[in-house]
Amino acid sequence: MKEQILFCASVVMLYVAGCSPVNDQTQHATDAKLNTKADVESVLSLLYQQQAAEYRALCLQAYNIAKRRVDDVKKNKNYKGKRFAIITDLDETILDNSGSTAWLYLHDSATNYPFLMQWWLKGIADSVPGSVSFFNYAYDHGVDVYYISNRPDTDVVVKAAMRNMHNLGFPRTNDSDLSHFLFMKPKTKFSSKEARREQVEQMDSVIAFLGDNLIDLDSSFDGKPKDLRRMDVDKLKDKWGDRYIVFPNAIYGDWESRLYDTPGLTIYQKDSVRAATLRVVL
């Protein structure tokens, strides 16, 4: 018991020290520099998504569930004559961007907007396992596809994504399919996808929502802290594996950003928060 108390006290002291405000200009300059450095903890997440057979199995499993959803709906006589669609996220749901994150890690750099813009415009992301075959299957069986992403809704970014996906073999990626790409409007302060989902639902009956982040699926998770996100997952338990299909992403997402109550933390401060958040059982 004494050892447990000492350990917990040490973690709390580390957390407080890491998050205490500093007014010294030199320290601020150091902190700013740290925010441009790679997060050493990200390497295991990267290796998991690039090398783990379990990650590949989870993706294929998710797309198998989505395929059964398509089959079940098409067999149901009550749905005859209706228009169906699937709404999907892009990044880490159908497009694998881990190669760009690996480049940043090996060059001791953190993700930043200018780099992301360059990466998006290159249009060289790989496909998530199972994604290309599934969406072609769904489209060939009369289910339309809408791509909703929080990449910026600019002409060059959208067309670069379309070109990338067309080269990988995704359906609905010709120049005439521009209306099937619903990206985030410039200067949008809130990243919710709900309005864009509703736009699609006014036209078609959406049979499944696919994403690696819970905000890709339901507005209940928009801006929610971590504890409420977990509670809402339980409230929607009947939708998981049915209309809502989640993909693994250990590299980034709201699951991590919701750990930090204070924005703009340095790598060391984030590490302190992570340690303080761990649930220890002895």
Beta strands, then each sheet from edge to edge (+ up, - down):
strand 1: 84-88
strand 2: 95-96
strand 3: 126-127
strand 4: 143-152
strand 5: 181-184
strand 6: 205-211
strand 7: 244-246
sheet 1: 5+ 4+ 1+ 6+ 7+
sheet 2: 2+ 3-
end
